[in-house]
């Protein structure tokens, strides 16, 4: 399910509720077009996405890359806290 902000007929910010597993669902694909950043749009669409997930009786999980400080700030600003760290296999 997609949540977004449309300005002038264009989708300028979005987030998805996706990947349900057991009692969780992920807030995914959070994006804000560069010229629309720092206006609270990501916070608004992530909040709506979390509300939808929780309203369906699931726990919302938010994934942010270690270097994506802006994404981490959105999650923290909505009361989320780090739950675990993932590791990737590096080849070659």
C-alpha positions in Angstrom: 0.0 0.0 0.0 1.4 3.4 -1.0 1.2 6.7 0.9 2.3 9.8 -0.8 2.2 13.6 -1.4 1.3 14.9 -4.8 2.2 18.5 -5.8 1.3 20.0 -9.2 0.2 16.6 -10.4 3.6 14.9 -9.5 4.3 12.4 -6.7 7.0 14.2 -4.7 7.2 12.0 -1.6 6.1 8.4 -0.9 6.4 5.4 1.4 5.0 1.8 1.2 3.6 -0.6 3.7 5.1 -3.9 2.4 6.6 -7.2 3.2 4.3 -8.5 6.0 6.0 -11.3 8.0 4.3 -12.8 11.0 3.1 -9.8 13.1 5.3 -7.2 11.4 5.2 -5.1 8.2 7.9 -2.9 6.8 7.8 0.8 6.1 9.6 0.7 2.8 10.6 2.8 -0.3 10.6 6.1 1.6 11.6 8.8 -0.9 11.3 12.6 -1.2 12.2 14.4 -4.4 15.2 16.6 -3.7 13.5 20.0 -4.0 10.8 18.9 -1.6 13.1 17.8 1.2 13.2 19.3 4.7 9.5 20.2 4.7 8.3 17.3 6.9 6.8 15.4 4.0 8.7 12.1 4.7 7.6 12.3 8.3 4.0 12.7 7.2 4.0 9.8 4.8 5.9 7.6 7.2 3.5 8.4 10.0 0.5 7.6 7.8 2.2 4.3 6.8 2.9 3.4 10.4 -0.7 4.2 11.3 -2.0 1.9 8.6 0.3 -0.9 9.7 -0.6 -0.6 13.3 -4.3 -0.2 12.5 -4.1 -3.7 10.9 -2.7 -5.2 14.1 0.9 -5.4 13.1 4.1 -3.9 14.3 5.8 -1.4 12.0 9.5 -2.1 11.1 11.5 0.7 9.5 14.8 0.0 7.7 17.4 2.7 7.3 21.0 2.4 6.0 23.8 3.1 8.4 24.8 6.2 6.4 21.3 7.5 5.8 21.1 10.0 8.7 18.1 11.8 7.3 16.1 8.5 7.2 17.2 7.6 10.7 16.0 11.0 11.9 12.6 10.5 10.4 12.2 7.2 12.2 13.6 8.5 15.5 11.3 11.6 15.3 8.3 9.3 15.1 9.4 7.4 18.3 11.1 4.4 16.7 14.4 3.1 18.1 17.0 0.7 16.6 16.0 -2.9 17.0 18.8 -4.8 15.4 21.7 -4.5 12.9 22.0 -6.5 9.7 25.1 -7.7 8.0 25.8 -8.3 4.3 28.0 -10.7 2.5 30.8 -8.9 0.7 32.2 -10.7 -2.3 35.1 -10.2 -4.6 
